[in-house]
Amino acid sequence: MTMELNKDGRRIRTMFSGIAPWYDFLNHFLSLNIDRHWRDRMTKLVPPQGNDPILDVCTGTGDLAIAYHHAAGGKIKVMGSDFCLPMLEGASKKNSRKGLDIFFLEADTLNLPFPKNRFQLTTVAFGIRNVSDTDAGISEMIRVTKPGGRVAILEFSRPRGWLLGNLYLFYFQRILPLLGQFFSKSKDDAYHYLRNSVLQFPDGEQFAQKMRDLGLQQVSWRPFTFGIATCYWGTKSAST
Ligand SMILES: C[S@@+](CC[C@H](N)C(=O)[O-])C[C@H]1O[C@@H](n2cnc3c(N)ncnc32)[C@H](O)[C@@H]1O
């Protein structure tokens, strides 16, 4: 049975505002800390190149922006944008605590406050699934990326194979929403939303095809940790 998902922007912002204080702890706890490793792996698969800036959209508490800052040795300007201020406050605190100079700003991924062709790389981790119009969000990421630059997306996916697939479904459907709800006390049922949004989101070749249909070239994807997450990346045409 497919549950109707409400991805209205205001609802999504309110939901993330509610869980912001718990977000990092629950991310690391519920994924057994593997999420950190996924972001680092992404920076190696789709590394910074040259000197142009990098933008991480739906940056939340900024972990992917921070991973790219480190991957670039602090030498490239990295920015992180999100439309949820309490999540960005977490990002800013980490930024100052670690003495980094990442620039975080409040912005809707559907309407980024940047001219076209600005970034060498535009990224998103576990965010595009939450944007109310996925295709428009990816198109906006492509718009701000330089011709010949790359768009990279890290997102949950579903492991294939009977044993792993069923173990994953059991954890994701039964355990994770209970633990998430227990700790976060989310009024918006954020961890049931997480389960439903992941199970309904396209993954693997289907998602890669969506990126091609939206105009990206040389689209590739790599499953991480038996396919629990997948990294997708593609290049914006050099002649745009
Ligand atoms: C699951 S969190 C991911 C945060 C971070 N990228 C990470 O790797 O942990 C999803 C984030 O997407 C943001 N988001 C969802 N829709 C958005 C939109 N239209 N514009 C900007 N941010 C959005 C939420 O506010 C939230 O911070």
Ligand as a Chemical Component Dictionary entry (heavy atoms), coordinates in Angstrom:
data_LIG
# 
_chem_comp.id                   LIG 
_chem_comp.type                 NON-POLYMER 
_chem_comp.pdbx_formal_charge   0 
_chem_comp.three_letter_code    LIG 
# 
loop_
_chem_comp_atom.comp_id 
_chem_comp_atom.atom_id 
_chem_comp_atom.alt_atom_id 
_chem_comp_atom.type_symbol 
_chem_comp_atom.charge 
_chem_comp_atom.model_Cartn_x 
_chem_comp_atom.model_Cartn_y 
_chem_comp_atom.model_Cartn_z 
_chem_comp_atom.pdbx_ordinal 
LIG C1  C1  C 0  17.477 14.793 5.784  1  
LIG S1  S1  S 1  18.068 16.435 5.887  2  
LIG C2  C2  C 0  19.653 16.286 5.138  3  
LIG C3  C3  C 0  20.657 17.236 5.731  4  
LIG C4  C4  C 0  22.104 17.050 5.267  5  
LIG N1  N1  N 0  22.251 17.256 3.840  6  
LIG C5  C5  C 0  22.695 15.738 5.666  7  
LIG O1  O1  O 0  23.401 15.129 4.866  8  
LIG O2  O2  O -1 22.504 15.318 6.806  9  
LIG C6  C6  C 0  17.123 17.231 4.642  10 
LIG C7  C7  C 0  17.286 18.743 4.614  11 
LIG O3  O3  O 0  16.670 19.236 3.424  12 
LIG C8  C8  C 0  16.126 20.507 3.714  13 
LIG N2  N2  N 0  15.157 20.837 2.670  14 
LIG C9  C9  C 0  14.083 20.128 2.254  15 
LIG N3  N3  N 0  13.452 20.783 1.262  16 
LIG C10 C10 C 0  14.170 21.918 1.026  17 
LIG C11 C11 C 0  14.035 22.991 0.110  18 
LIG N4  N4  N 0  13.037 23.051 -0.788 19 
LIG N5  N5  N 0  14.946 23.979 0.151  20 
LIG C12 C12 C 0  15.966 23.963 1.047  21 
LIG N6  N6  N 0  16.141 22.982 1.953  22 
LIG C13 C13 C 0  15.247 21.958 1.942  23 
LIG C14 C14 C 0  15.548 20.339 5.111  24 
LIG O4  O4  O 0  15.351 21.582 5.739  25 
LIG C15 C15 C 0  16.618 19.476 5.768  26 
LIG O5  O5  O 0  17.575 20.277 6.447  27 
# 
loop_
_chem_comp_bond.comp_id 
_chem_comp_bond.atom_id_1 
_chem_comp_bond.atom_id_2 
_chem_comp_bond.value_order 
_chem_comp_bond.pdbx_ordinal 
LIG C1  S1  SING 1  
LIG S1  C2  SING 2  
LIG S1  C6  SING 3  
LIG C2  C3  SING 4  
LIG C3  C4  SING 5  
LIG C4  N1  SING 6  
LIG C4  C5  SING 7  
LIG C5  O1  DOUB 8  
LIG C5  O2  SING 9  
LIG C6  C7  SING 10 
LIG C7  O3  SING 11 
LIG C7  C15 SING 12 
LIG O3  C8  SING 13 
LIG C8  N2  SING 14 
LIG C8  C14 SING 15 
LIG N2  C9  SING 16 
LIG N2  C13 SING 17 
LIG C9  N3  DOUB 18 
LIG N3  C10 SING 19 
LIG C10 C11 SING 20 
LIG C10 C13 DOUB 21 
LIG C11 N4  SING 22 
LIG C11 N5  DOUB 23 
LIG N5  C12 SING 24 
LIG C12 N6  DOUB 25 
LIG N6  C13 SING 26 
LIG C14 O4  SING 27 
LIG C14 C15 SING 28 
LIG C15 O5  SING 29 
# 
